[in-house]
């Protein structure tokens, strides 16, 4: 695989993720799209229009996902905090700990 770069860009309201494989640069509009494109091909994903178009795009999304710090998932929840108990539990537990608050 060729050189890869991951660039989160933008402000808190809009973040894009990019990955370069070979001579092609792939851009993913948000964390949800990175996760969708990085997962193995499934017919439901194709029907929903979120599956990777090619194997190379899937690999680029996997690289983008692998290079993200875990705090990205705290700051950009995939499932809304207000509607999901597991998301609330994780965020409240991790952000609520004083030793972790300074690292997030």
ZAKE-34132 format. One record per atom (N, C-alpha, C, O): chain; x, y, z; residue in one letter; atom name. Coordinates in Angstrom, 3 decimals, padded with zeros to 6 digits. Last residue first. Example, Ala and Ser with C-alpha at 12.3 -4.5 7.8 and 13.67 -1.06 7.14 Angstrom:
2
> A	012.850	-002.250	007.080	s	N;
> A	013.670	-001.060	007.140	s	CA;
> A	012.900	000.030	007.870	s	C;
> A	013.409	001.138	008.039	s	O;
> A	013.190	-005.690	007.800	a	N;
> A	012.300	-004.500	007.800	a	CA;
> A	013.200	-003.300	007.800	a	C;
> A	014.236	-003.319	008.465	a	O;
This chain:
104
> A	-009.149	014.201	027.423	x	N;
> A	-010.172	014.195	026.367	x	CA;
> A	-010.307	015.549	025.740	x	C;
> A	-011.120	015.731	024.834	x	O;
> A	-007.440	014.459	029.553	x	N;
> A	-006.924	013.838	028.326	x	CA;
> A	-007.883	013.930	027.160	x	C;
> A	-007.472	013.755	026.013	x	O;
> A	-008.865	015.505	031.650	x	N;
> A	-007.773	016.316	031.105	x	CA;
> A	-007.230	015.747	029.804	x	C;
> A	-006.618	016.478	029.025	x	O;
> A	-010.631	013.411	032.242	x	N;
> A	-011.145	014.671	031.708	x	CA;
> A	-010.053	015.515	031.074	x	C;
> A	-010.291	016.174	030.062	x	O;
> A	-009.437	011.290	033.523	x	N;
> A	-009.602	011.211	032.073	x	CA;
> A	-009.982	012.552	031.464	x	C;
> A	-009.690	012.806	030.295	x	O;
> A	-009.499	011.911	036.185	x	N;
> A	-008.205	011.580	035.574	x	CA;
> A	-008.286	011.541	034.063	x	C;
> A	-007.275	011.745	033.390	x	O;
> A	-012.276	012.288	036.688	x	N;
> A	-011.341	013.426	036.712	x	CA;
> A	-010.001	013.118	036.044	x	C;
> A	-009.427	013.994	035.398	x	O;
> A	-014.817	010.919	034.755	x	N;
> A	-013.643	010.583	035.571	x	CA;
> A	-012.648	011.742	035.524	x	C;
> A	-012.219	012.142	034.442	x	O;
> A	-016.733	011.732	032.924	x	N;
> A	-016.952	012.000	034.339	x	CA;
> A	-015.765	011.711	035.220	x	C;
> A	-015.703	012.214	036.342	x	O;
> A	-016.004	010.723	030.512	x	N;
> A	-015.826	012.160	030.715	x	CA;
> A	-015.967	012.508	032.188	x	C;
> A	-015.376	013.484	032.651	x	O;
> A	-016.600	007.978	030.938	x	N;
> A	-015.269	008.421	030.546	x	CA;
> A	-015.032	009.898	030.801	x	C;
> A	-013.956	010.279	031.262	x	O;
> A	-019.327	007.976	031.776	x	N;
> A	-018.289	007.290	032.549	x	CA;
> A	-016.911	007.837	032.215	x	C;
> A	-016.129	008.131	033.120	x	O;
> A	-020.654	009.399	029.786	x	N;
> A	-020.705	009.869	031.167	x	CA;
> A	-019.609	009.242	032.013	x	C;
> A	-019.027	009.906	032.871	x	O;
> A	-020.058	007.762	027.549	x	N;
> A	-019.611	009.154	027.599	x	CA;
> A	-019.599	009.671	029.032	x	C;
> A	-018.636	010.314	029.449	x	O;
> A	-021.260	005.283	028.319	x	N;
> A	-019.843	005.382	027.941	x	CA;
> A	-019.336	006.808	028.093	x	C;
> A	-018.292	007.033	028.704	x	O;
> A	-023.942	006.035	028.833	x	N;
> A	-023.132	005.376	029.851	x	CA;
> A	-021.639	005.526	029.562	x	C;
> A	-020.855	005.855	030.452	x	O;
> A	-024.765	007.090	026.345	x	N;
> A	-024.744	007.929	027.547	x	CA;
> A	-023.845	007.333	028.622	x	C;
> A	-023.071	008.053	029.252	x	O;
> A	-024.554	004.762	024.767	x	N;
> A	-023.744	005.940	024.446	x	CA;
> A	-023.635	006.848	025.659	x	C;
> A	-022.547	007.329	025.980	x	O;
> A	-026.530	003.240	026.048	x	N;
> A	-025.139	002.775	026.036	x	CA;
> A	-024.198	003.933	025.733	x	C;
> A	-023.156	004.069	026.374	x	O;
> A	-028.921	004.686	025.576	x	N;
> A	-028.416	004.514	026.940	x	CA;
> A	-026.955	004.084	026.981	x	C;
> A	-026.212	004.520	027.861	x	O;
> A	-029.701	007.074	023.234	x	N;
> A	-029.081	005.768	023.418	x	CA;
> A	-028.439	005.648	024.793	x	C;
> A	-027.532	006.406	025.136	x	O;
> A	-030.630	009.650	022.800	x	N;
> A	-031.515	008.527	022.478	x	CA;
> A	-030.938	007.152	022.767	x	C;
> A	-031.624	006.150	022.565	x	O;
> A	-028.727	011.573	023.420	x	N;
> A	-030.055	011.681	024.025	x	CA;
> A	-030.921	010.444	023.826	x	C;
> A	-031.850	010.210	024.599	x	O;
> A	-026.527	010.967	021.794	x	N;
> A	-026.427	010.822	023.251	x	CA;
> A	-027.818	010.741	023.886	x	C;
> A	-028.050	009.932	024.784	x	O;
> A	-026.960	009.306	018.695	x	N;
> A	-027.194	010.486	019.530	x	CA;
> A	-027.215	010.158	021.026	x	C;
> A	-027.844	009.190	021.454	x	O;
> A	-024.228	007.490	017.489	x	N;
> A	-025.618	007.402	017.928	x	CA;
> A	-025.861	008.575	018.875	x	C;
> A	-025.052	008.817	019.771	x	O;
> A	-021.703	008.443	017.155	x	N;
> A	-022.404	007.954	015.972	x	CA;
> A	-023.896	007.845	016.262	x	C;
> A	-024.726	008.081	015.384	x	O;
> A	-020.219	011.350	018.579	x	N;
> A	-020.954	010.086	018.743	x	CA;
> A	-021.724	009.718	017.480	x	C;
> A	-022.318	010.575	016.825	x	O;
> A	-017.636	012.884	018.713	x	N;
> A	-018.505	012.778	017.537	x	CA;
> A	-019.288	011.458	017.611	x	C;
> A	-019.056	010.554	016.809	x	O;
> A	-016.239	012.673	021.057	x	N;
> A	-016.605	014.010	020.592	x	CA;
> A	-017.551	013.996	019.399	x	C;
> A	-018.198	015.003	019.111	x	O;
> A	-015.827	009.958	021.297	x	N;
> A	-016.493	010.675	022.382	x	CA;
> A	-017.006	012.026	021.916	x	C;
> A	-018.076	012.472	022.330	x	O;
> A	-014.481	009.299	019.011	x	N;
> A	-015.778	008.665	019.222	x	CA;
> A	-016.541	009.310	020.384	x	C;
> A	-017.767	009.216	020.446	x	O;
> A	-012.110	010.672	019.378	x	N;
> A	-012.993	011.080	018.282	x	CA;
> A	-014.392	010.525	018.504	x	C;
> A	-015.381	011.200	018.219	x	O;
> A	-010.681	009.300	021.262	x	N;
> A	-011.466	010.448	021.717	x	CA;
> A	-012.400	010.977	020.628	x	C;
> A	-013.377	011.661	020.931	x	O;
> A	-009.164	007.467	019.852	x	N;
> A	-010.424	007.026	020.444	x	CA;
> A	-011.291	008.181	020.927	x	C;
> A	-012.513	008.050	020.992	x	O;
> A	-007.921	008.832	016.760	x	N;
> A	-007.795	008.625	018.204	x	CA;
> A	-009.159	008.243	018.781	x	C;
> A	-010.192	008.653	018.253	x	O;
> A	-007.677	007.126	013.663	x	N;
> A	-008.422	008.050	014.508	x	CA;
> A	-008.135	007.788	015.981	x	C;
> A	-008.109	006.633	016.406	x	O;
> A	-006.472	005.218	012.093	x	N;
> A	-005.647	006.338	012.547	x	CA;
> A	-006.383	007.345	013.432	x	C;
> A	-005.782	008.312	013.900	x	O;
> A	-008.477	003.459	011.381	x	N;
> A	-007.383	002.978	012.222	x	CA;
> A	-006.549	004.121	012.799	x	C;
> A	-005.983	003.989	013.884	x	O;
> A	-010.039	005.029	009.645	x	N;
> A	-010.577	004.583	010.924	x	CA;
> A	-009.465	004.166	011.887	x	C;
> A	-009.514	004.488	013.074	x	O;
> A	-008.322	005.282	007.463	x	N;
> A	-008.808	006.478	008.150	x	CA;
> A	-009.310	006.121	009.544	x	C;
> A	-009.034	006.832	010.510	x	O;
> A	-008.066	002.575	006.773	x	N;
> A	-006.892	003.336	007.204	x	CA;
> A	-007.319	004.575	007.984	x	C;
> A	-006.754	004.884	009.033	x	O;
> A	-010.717	002.091	006.024	x	N;
> A	-010.132	001.336	007.133	x	CA;
> A	-008.881	002.025	007.665	x	C;
> A	-008.658	002.058	008.875	x	O;
> A	-010.930	003.772	003.830	x	N;
> A	-011.767	004.032	005.003	x	CA;
> A	-011.222	003.291	006.223	x	C;
> A	-011.265	003.816	007.336	x	O;
> A	-009.123	002.456	002.144	x	N;
> A	-008.864	003.844	002.540	x	CA;
> A	-009.675	004.198	003.786	x	C;
> A	-009.163	004.851	004.696	x	O;
> A	-010.482	000.023	001.824	x	N;
> A	-009.176	000.042	002.492	x	CA;
> A	-008.836	001.460	002.958	x	C;
> A	-008.312	001.637	004.058	x	O;
> A	-012.724	000.963	000.407	x	N;
> A	-012.898	000.293	001.699	x	CA;
> A	-011.591	000.319	002.496	x	C;
> A	-011.592	000.603	003.694	x	O;
> A	-011.510	001.876	-001.917	x	N;
> A	-012.186	002.846	-001.050	x	CA;
> A	-012.398	002.248	000.343	x	C;
> A	-012.265	002.950	001.346	x	O;
> A	-010.619	-000.588	-002.900	x	N;
> A	-009.633	000.446	-002.549	x	CA;
> A	-010.257	001.504	-001.638	x	C;
> A	-009.615	001.975	-000.700	x	O;
> A	-012.982	-001.870	-003.485	x	N;
> A	-012.149	-002.397	-002.419	x	CA;
> A	-011.124	-001.377	-001.964	x	C;
> A	-010.795	-001.305	-000.780	x	O;
> A	-015.546	000.626	-004.066	x	N;
> A	-014.496	-000.297	-004.498	x	CA;
> A	-013.761	-000.836	-003.269	x	C;
> A	-013.908	-000.316	-002.163	x	O;
> A	-017.566	001.928	-002.702	x	N;
> A	-017.744	001.643	-004.129	x	CA;
> A	-016.748	000.605	-004.630	x	C;
> A	-017.064	-000.197	-005.508	x	O;
> A	-018.831	001.012	000.461	x	N;
> A	-017.688	001.458	-000.336	x	CA;
> A	-017.918	001.041	-001.787	x	C;
> A	-018.402	-000.056	-002.061	x	O;
> A	-022.253	001.847	001.226	x	N;
> A	-021.156	000.888	001.064	x	CA;
> A	-020.033	001.502	000.236	x	C;
> A	-020.260	002.394	-000.581	x	O;
> A	-024.469	003.435	001.311	x	N;
> A	-023.353	003.797	002.187	x	CA;
> A	-022.166	002.850	002.058	x	C;
> A	-021.157	003.048	002.736	x	O;
> A	-026.911	002.911	000.097	x	N;
> A	-025.990	003.834	-000.556	x	CA;
> A	-024.806	004.244	000.297	x	C;
> A	-024.194	005.283	000.049	x	O;
> A	-028.677	001.025	000.887	x	N;
> A	-028.749	002.313	001.579	x	CA;
> A	-027.803	003.354	000.976	x	C;
> A	-027.885	004.538	001.305	x	O;
> A	-027.827	-001.093	-000.693	x	N;
> A	-029.167	-000.539	-000.897	x	CA;
> A	-029.318	000.835	-000.248	x	C;
> A	-030.010	001.704	-000.778	x	O;
> A	-025.317	-001.519	000.479	x	N;
> A	-025.407	-001.104	-000.930	x	CA;
> A	-026.764	-000.471	-001.206	x	C;
> A	-026.850	000.561	-001.871	x	O;
> A	-026.093	-002.339	003.011	x	N;
> A	-025.297	-001.120	002.869	x	CA;
> A	-025.344	-000.602	001.439	x	C;
> A	-025.403	000.606	001.210	x	O;
> A	-027.396	-004.718	002.343	x	N;
> A	-028.155	-003.618	002.938	x	CA;
> A	-027.420	-002.298	002.841	x	C;
> A	-028.034	-001.255	002.615	x	O;
> A	-025.273	-006.330	001.440	x	N;
> A	-026.297	-005.891	000.490	x	CA;
> A	-027.108	-004.727	001.040	x	C;
> A	-027.477	-003.829	000.282	x	O;
> A	-021.998	-005.420	002.387	x	N;
> A	-023.266	-006.062	002.729	x	CA;
> A	-024.331	-005.498	001.803	x	C;
> A	-024.288	-004.325	001.431	x	O;
> A	-018.491	-005.541	002.735	x	N;
> A	-019.639	-005.287	001.856	x	CA;
> A	-020.850	-006.099	002.296	x	C;
> A	-020.752	-007.301	002.546	x	O;
> A	-017.129	-004.592	005.960	x	N;
> A	-017.250	-005.503	004.803	x	CA;
> A	-018.530	-005.236	004.021	x	C;
> A	-019.523	-004.765	004.574	x	O;
> A	-016.521	-001.065	006.684	x	N;
> A	-017.030	-002.396	007.022	x	CA;
> A	-017.122	-003.272	005.767	x	C;
> A	-017.185	-002.760	004.649	x	O;
> A	-015.832	001.434	005.801	x	N;
> A	-014.758	000.550	006.255	x	CA;
> A	-015.237	-000.882	006.505	x	C;
> A	-014.427	-001.809	006.533	x	O;
> A	-018.175	002.795	005.268	x	N;
> A	-017.330	002.415	004.128	x	CA;
> A	-016.225	001.438	004.522	x	C;
> A	-015.731	000.692	003.677	x	O;
> A	-019.145	003.186	007.892	x	N;
> A	-019.928	002.454	006.891	x	CA;
> A	-019.053	001.945	005.748	x	C;
> A	-019.183	000.798	005.319	x	O;
> A	-017.106	004.719	009.110	x	N;
> A	-017.476	003.410	009.644	x	CA;
> A	-018.220	002.569	008.613	x	C;
> A	-017.955	001.374	008.476	x	O;
> A	-017.202	006.997	007.475	x	N;
> A	-015.951	006.233	007.592	x	CA;
> A	-016.273	004.821	008.073	x	C;
> A	-015.777	003.842	007.515	x	O;
> A	-019.811	007.858	007.992	x	N;
> A	-019.468	007.397	006.648	x	CA;
> A	-018.167	006.607	006.659	x	C;
> A	-018.041	005.632	005.918	x	O;
> A	-019.616	008.586	010.690	x	N;
> A	-020.572	007.550	010.276	x	CA;
> A	-020.199	006.983	008.913	x	C;
> A	-020.263	005.772	008.700	x	O;
> A	-017.807	010.704	010.595	x	N;
> A	-017.404	009.445	011.208	x	CA;
> A	-018.334	008.310	010.813	x	C;
> A	-017.881	007.181	010.621	x	O;
> A	-018.114	012.292	007.335	x	N;
> A	-018.204	012.244	008.793	x	CA;
> A	-017.806	010.859	009.290	x	C;
> A	-017.507	009.962	008.502	x	O;
> A	-017.332	012.275	004.633	x	N;
> A	-017.946	013.483	005.197	x	CA;
> A	-018.049	013.483	006.715	x	C;
> A	-018.070	014.549	007.330	x	O;
> A	-014.295	011.386	003.286	x	N;
> A	-015.474	010.873	003.972	x	CA;
> A	-016.055	012.023	004.782	x	C;
> A	-015.334	012.674	005.539	x	O;
> A	-012.403	011.072	000.385	x	N;
> A	-012.919	011.978	001.406	x	CA;
> A	-014.203	011.386	001.972	x	C;
> A	-015.080	010.943	001.231	x	O;
> A	-009.417	009.821	-000.997	x	N;
> A	-010.813	009.583	-000.646	x	CA;
> A	-011.204	010.523	000.484	x	C;
> A	-010.436	010.743	001.420	x	O;
> A	-007.225	010.131	-003.640	x	N;
> A	-007.566	010.649	-002.316	x	CA;
> A	-009.066	010.470	-002.094	x	C;
> A	-009.881	010.912	-002.904	x	O;
> A	-004.974	008.089	-005.428	x	N;
> A	-006.351	008.553	-005.231	x	CA;
> A	-006.578	008.991	-003.790	x	C;
> A	-006.175	008.310	-002.847	x	O;
> A	-002.627	006.840	-005.841	x	N;
> A	-002.732	008.197	-006.370	x	CA;
> A	-004.117	008.788	-006.131	x	C;
> A	-004.399	009.892	-006.596	x	O;
> A	-002.469	005.030	-002.901	x	N;
> A	-001.942	005.155	-004.258	x	CA;
> A	-002.026	006.606	-004.700	x	C;
> A	-001.544	007.499	-004.004	x	O;
> A	-004.731	006.547	-000.886	x	N;
> A	-004.149	005.248	-001.217	x	CA;
> A	-003.710	005.329	-002.678	x	C;
> A	-004.499	005.659	-003.564	x	O;
> A	-005.455	008.775	001.623	x	N;
> A	-004.882	008.639	000.296	x	CA;
> A	-004.293	007.247	000.146	x	C;
> A	-003.462	006.820	000.947	x	O;
> A	-008.289	010.011	003.259	x	N;
> A	-007.219	009.019	003.234	x	CA;
> A	-006.750	008.897	001.797	x	C;
> A	-007.556	008.914	000.866	x	O;
> A	-010.046	012.269	005.374	x	N;
> A	-009.518	011.880	004.078	x	CA;
> A	-008.434	010.834	004.266	x	C;
> A	-007.759	010.785	005.294	x	O;
> A	-012.937	013.554	006.855	x	N;
> A	-011.803	012.660	006.993	x	CA;
> A	-011.346	012.273	005.592	x	C;
> A	-012.169	011.983	004.724	x	O;
> A	-014.319	016.537	008.162	x	N;
> A	-014.125	015.608	007.049	x	CA;
> A	-012.901	014.765	007.338	x	C;
> A	-011.954	015.213	007.983	x	O;
> A	-016.700	017.980	010.237	x	N;
> A	-015.375	017.399	010.149	x	CA;
> A	-015.348	016.447	008.970	x	C;
> A	-016.259	015.637	008.801	x	O;
> A	-018.508	020.488	011.575	x	N;
> A	-018.306	019.766	010.322	x	CA;
> A	-016.872	019.280	010.246	x	C;
> A	-015.938	020.081	010.197	x	O;
> A	-018.597	021.615	014.076	x	N;
> A	-019.856	021.297	013.433	x	CA;
> A	-019.683	020.436	012.186	x	C;
> A	-020.609	019.732	011.785	x	O;
> A	-015.961	022.163	014.791	x	N;
> A	-016.691	021.168	015.573	x	CA;
> A	-017.990	020.757	014.887	x	C;
> A	-018.450	019.635	015.099	x	O;
> A	-014.351	022.597	011.543	x	N;
> A	-014.653	022.984	012.917	x	CA;
> A	-015.466	021.895	013.609	x	C;
> A	-015.635	020.809	013.054	x	O;
> A	-011.679	021.134	009.531	x	N;
> A	-012.924	021.843	009.777	x	CA;
> A	-013.121	022.185	011.233	x	C;
> A	-012.204	022.085	012.049	x	O;
> A	-010.390	017.794	009.271	x	N;
> A	-010.359	019.221	008.966	x	CA;
> A	-011.691	019.850	009.321	x	C;
> A	-012.711	019.165	009.401	x	O;
> A	-008.206	015.156	009.686	x	N;
> A	-009.472	015.721	010.141	x	CA;
> A	-009.396	017.227	009.911	x	C;
> A	-008.426	017.865	010.321	x	O;
> A	-006.520	013.354	007.508	x	N;
> A	-006.589	014.764	007.867	x	CA;
> A	-007.992	015.106	008.363	x	C;
> A	-008.888	015.325	007.548	x	O;
> A	-004.170	010.950	006.902	x	N;
> A	-005.489	011.177	007.472	x	CA;
> A	-005.529	012.617	007.952	x	C;
> A	-004.665	013.046	008.717	x	O;
> A	-002.464	009.337	004.300	x	N;
> A	-002.560	010.481	005.205	x	CA;
> A	-003.998	010.620	005.659	x	C;
> A	-004.929	010.427	004.878	x	O;
> A	-000.179	006.877	003.139	x	N;
> A	-001.535	007.277	003.484	x	CA;
> A	-001.492	008.467	004.421	x	C;
> A	-000.583	008.587	005.242	x	O;
> A	001.686	005.431	000.499	x	N;
> A	001.605	006.360	001.628	x	CA;
> A	000.152	006.763	001.879	x	C;
> A	-000.629	006.960	000.948	x	O;
> A	000.447	002.228	-000.703	x	N;
> A	001.186	003.478	-000.801	x	CA;
> A	001.018	004.313	000.465	x	C;
> A	000.290	003.933	001.382	x	O;
> A	000.840	-001.170	000.000	x	N;
> A	000.000	000.000	000.000	x	CA;
> A	000.886	001.234	000.000	x	C;
> A	001.943	001.262	000.631	x	O;
